[in-house]
Each structure stands twice: as structure tokens, then as C-alpha cells.
């Protein structure tokens, strides 16, 4: 869920304005390394970390965590992340937690208090987006006006009774943009839905809707757009996870024209800790 903010960080401000919190639209967004490892061998890693310079002149860090269930020690980890980011970047940090389960979302709101009973030295209050507050977008025109938000809404509400209507609206909206852009958001939707029942609905819709691009010329352009989109996604994920790519490996990505291979690398990159874990196979270059 956090990766949608890498494609359009403005979702953050737009969504919370709907919820009554006056966040200003970003005018610049920088993708920062997510590695918050200490010098000692204790590794901690955020899902996504962005620096946002907003239209009202503020500059802050947006740390995003996708949370699938309650975790007893997570509050302490989040407190560490916020303190670390403040100390390292000397900028205020905002923690956003995204959830697909309402019970988890309400738990993640906290607040999480640290200290003794009569003196709380630290309190962590995450902002949370989940089924309880993310708008349900079933209108095709509304989806077309803000496709990234429509994607995030569909992912968040994967188990909603109107999930089929949401995905149908999104599929229709994707026809209004160029194929390279549509490819990116189709991929994000599929990954975000995972193995939920809505994922099967989405695959069926894509099998039908891709006929929109069936001419020989459109098919060629579609394939080229898919390849380029997979390349960009792969490089973005590697950068955001702090994975260093050698020149040989970067060249291999840029020159690869096989969408299935690029997609396989992309899926591995989502959980990989090293470049070696992305590029598995007998033809792996040594550089």
C-alpha cells in the first residue's frame, strides 16, 4: 500500500484534507533511502520515506508503513523511526500507517505512550489510512479525475462489498491515460490486492479491458510501455530499499526487453535485501 505514495505523494495531502486536516499540496517530493540501521548490527527499515516540500513553504519527512496486523512492539519501532529521522535529517517527520483491515487501522491510530504512568516521556500518534476513512470510489468519472487515489482506494477496500464496482471504475479510468501510465497503476493494483477475492475480479477485468489496445500498433506500444514501466518501477524500488546496483546490473535492467523477466525482478526487489537476491539465475553477471 505504501508504494502508491511513491507514484503520487499528493494523495497524502488530498486524502487528509477530506478528513479535515489542512495538509498543503506538495510542490516537490524526494524519495529518500529507507534504511534506518544503527551502527551496531541491528537493522531497521521503513517501507517508504519521502521528503515533501509543500506549497505552503513547509518541508517535512513522510515515513510510510504498511501494516497488516497488530504488532505489540510496533509502537516502539515507530517511536525509534521518528526520533532517528528527526536527528538525522533535522526536519519534522510525520508517520503514516496504511492498513487494509479496519481493526488494525483503529489500533494503529494509537496513541502509543512511553514512560512511567505519571510522566509520559514520549507519545507517538500516527496518521492512519484504512477502510474506516479512505473514500470508496465507485464512480468512473471520479476515478478518472484522480487515478492514484482510485488505485489506493481499491487496494484499501479489497474486501468491500462494492469492490467489483470500484475495480470496474478504475479499469475504465485507466483507459483515459497513456498505456505506460496505465501499466504502472495496473501493476500496483494487482500487487496491492494480493490474493484477495478482489484480485481475481481485477485479473478478469484486465483480461477484457486490455482488448482496448488490440491493434498491431497499439499492441507494440503497449508492450513497449509495459517494459519501460517495469524498468522504472524496478529501479525505484531498488533505490527506495537502499539496494546498490552495480553498473553491469543497471545496464542489464535498462537493456532488458523481456517484460516477464523485468516483472520477476520487480517482485523479488519488493522483499530483497541485496542485489544478489533480485538477480537469481545461471546468467547472473559477476559485476
N, C-alpha and C positions, 0 to 999 in steps of 0.2 A: 504493500500500500504506500510505502514511503516514496517509491520511485516516481510516482506521478508528480511529486513536487519538484523533481529534477527537470521534468519536461516543462512544467509551468508553475513556478513558485507563487504566482499571483493567486492561485487557488486559496492559499492560506489567508490572505487578506480578504478576498471576496467572500469566502465562506463565513469568516468570523464577523464581518460587517452584517451579514444576515442574522447573526446571533446577538447583535447589539454591542460588539466590541469594535471600537473605531480604529482598526489597523489600516494604514495607508498603503496604496498600491506600490509595489517595488518599481524602482527605475533602473536598478542594476542588481544582478544576482550572481554570486560567485560560488562555484562548487568547491568545497574545501575538503582536505583529507579527513577521513572519519576515524583514523587511528588515534586513540587517546591512551596508548600504552605508557605505563610508567617505565623508568629506567630499569627497575627490577623486573624479572620475568613474570609479570602479571599483566596479561593483555586484556584490554577493554576496548570495544569497538562499537561506535554508534552505527545506526542504519544509514542515515543521511545527515550531512552537516552542510548548511548553506550560510553564506554571508549575504544579508539583504540590506541594500541601501534604498530607502523608501522615498516616495515623492515628498513627504513632509520633512525631509532632511535627516531623519534618524538612520542610524546604521546599527544593525544588531545581528546576532547569530541565531539561526533557526536549527535546532537539533531535533531530528525526527526519528521516532522509534515506532515500529510496527509491533503491536503486542497482541498475541493470540489467546492468552490466558493469564490468570492471576499468577504472580510470582512473588513469594514472600520477601525476597531480598531485593526486588527491583527498585523500590523506593530509594534504598541506599546507593544503588548504582546510578540512578538518575541524579541524586544529590552530588555524587562524585563528578559526573559529567559536567554539570553546571558550574561547579567550583573550578574544575580543571579548565574549562573553556574561558571562564572569566579571567583566570590567572594567565593563561597562555596568550589570548588574543586582546585582552584589555577592552572587551566590548560586552555589553549586556547580552545575555543569552535567554532564549525562550525555548522551552521544551514542549514539543507537540507529540502526542501519542495517538496513533491511529489504530482502530480496532474494528473487527468485523462482527464482534459479539457484544451485545448490549450490556450484559452483566460485567464483562471485562472492562468495557468502556467506563461504566459508572465507578468501578473500583479504581481505575487508573486516574480518575479526577483527584483522588486523594481528599484532603491534603495529607502529606506524609511528614510527620513531625519527628525531629531528632533532638535528643537532650533528655533531661530529667523532667519529672512530672510538673514541677512548678517553674521550670525555666526551659523553654524550648529554644535551643540554640539555632536551630535551622528548620525551616519549613519548605517543602517542595510542593508546588501547586502546578501540575502540568495542565496545558490546554489539551483537550481530548476531542477527537472527531470519531464518531461511531454511528451505529444505527439509530441512536437516540436523538441525534441532532443534524446529521447530514441530510440535505433535502433529497427526496425521491423524485427523480426526473423521468417522467414517462411521456412528456410532450416532445415531439420531434423538433419543433422549432426551437424550444428551449434548449434541447440537447445540441442543436447546431450552433446556437449562439455561444456556447461555452463547452466545447468538446472535452477538454481536460477535466472539468468538473463533472460532466456526464459520465466519463470513464470512472472517476473516483467514486461517484455515487453508485454506479453499477457494481463496482467491486465491494463497496461497503455493505450494500444491501443484497448480497448474493443469495440470501435465504428469504428475501422478502416475497410475499405472495404475488406481487406485481413485478417480479424480476424479469419475466418474459417481456413485459411491456417496456421496461427500462432498456433492456438489451435491444429490442426492436427499434426503439427511438435512437439509440446510439448507433446501430448499424445504418440507419437511414442518414444520420448526421455525418457519418464518415464518408458518405458519397458526395458531400458538399466540399470536401477538401482534396488536395492533390494526393496521389497514391502514396508518395513517400511518407507524408504526414499520417495518412490513414494507416499505413503499415505499422508505424510505431505504436499508435494507440490500440490497434487490434492486438498487437503482441502484449502490451501492458494489461489489457483487459483479460486476455487468456491466462496470463501468468497470475494475475490477481485473483481470478475466480478459482484457480487451483483445481481441486477435484470435486467441487460442489456440484449439485444438480444443475445450477445455472451455467456451469462450464459446458455442459452438453448442449444446452439451448444455444449458447454462443457459437459453438462449433457448427451446429446445424445452420444457423443464420449466415455464418461466413461461407459455408459451402454454397449457399444460394446467392448471397449478395455479391460474391466475387465474380459472378457471371456478368456483372455490370461492366467489367473490364475485359470482355472476352475477345475483342478483335485482335488480330495478329499484332498490330502496332501497340495497342493498349496492353496486351499481354507482355510484350517485350518491355515496355515502360514500367509495367507493374513489377516484373522480375528485377529490373534494374533498381527500382525504388526500394524493393524489399532488401536487396543486397546492401544498398547504401545505408538503409535504416538499421540493419543488423550490425553493420560495421560501427556506426556511430554509437549505438546502444552498448556494444561490447567495450569500446574504448572508454565510454562514460562510466560504466560500471567498474572497470578496472581502475580508473582514476579515483573514483569515489571510495573504493575499498582499499586504496593505498597500495595496489599491486603494481610493481615496477615491471614494465615491459622492455625487453632489450630491443635494439634496432631491428634485429632479424625477425623477432616476433611481431613487432609493429608493422613491418613491411609485409609479413605474411598475412596479417589481417587486412591491410589496405589493398593488397593484390588478390585476395581471395574472392572468387565469383560464385562460390557454391553457397546458396542461402541455407541449406540444411546444415552444412558444416559450421557456418557462422552462428546459426541458432544454437547448435550444440555447445559451442564455445561460450555463448552468452549465458546459457543455463548453468554451465559449470562456474562461470565467473560470479554468479549471484551468491555462491557459498564458498568459493575458493579463497584460500589464504595466500597462495603463491601462484606465480605464473605457470609453474610446472603442473599445477592441478587443473589449469584450464586446457593446456595443450597436451592431452594424453594421446598416445598412438605411436606406431612404429616410425612415422615420418616426422616426429618432433625434431626441430632443428636444435643444434647444440648451443647456438649463440644466445 
